[in-house]
């Protein structure tokens, strides 16, 4: 479980620092990502919007970490400088035999983000 925890925490911390290269180093090929707004099968595409996203993040409070041999779940609050405010988020990860992340499923209430998403399209 140490490798799982190191990989997932490494990815999580790099992502919220806005360090695309460090976050990408934890992702496998093939890879898939799914959230209420985005689906991606490409690590580069998945992380493409990261620099802009972290600009609106003011803080992250990790609430819970659950680790298994090849999977993990993080629950955290993302504090944003947007009308959405604080976003409670759950993120589930699956890892391959090499210890890299193959899938990420991001779960959150997308309703507060709908007005902003419509403005961006």
Helices and strands as residue ranges (DSSP letters): H 2-17, H 20-24, E 27-34, E 39-40, H 43-47, H 50-56, E 57-67, E 71-80, E 86-95, E 101-108, H 111-120
